Amino acid sequence: MRPLFLGLAIWGAIHPMYYFITWFRAEGWSLGDMVQAWHVNAASSGLVWDLTIAATALSLWIVAEVIRNRKFFHLVAIAATFGIGVSCGLPLYLYLRSAPARDNR
């Protein structure tokens, strides 16, 4: 499963970025304008809130597991979630989380 999660994380980083960069090139490099475009109608606003809530839930889960397991590098998945999107952050976290446990005998 690990290679599948990694592949999904890479796809989740590249595919949405293509659309974001295309939009920025056409509309200008204003993050404020992009956020305004996300709320152009009720359907897109609903999707934005859906993803925001999912990103928040994922972040809380990651923080809870990092506190318990002390695997601080896993926090990079939160940065990926809010910097790129849930489509990258979630499979990245699943990839990191599914790493084989080290035997410390």
Secondary structure, DSSP 4 states (H G I P E B T S, - for coil): -HHHHHHHHHHHHHHHHHHHHHHHHHH-S-HHHHHHHHTSSHHHHHHHHHHHHHHHHHHHHHHHHHHHH--GGGGHHHHHHHHT-HHHHHHHHHHHHTSPPP---
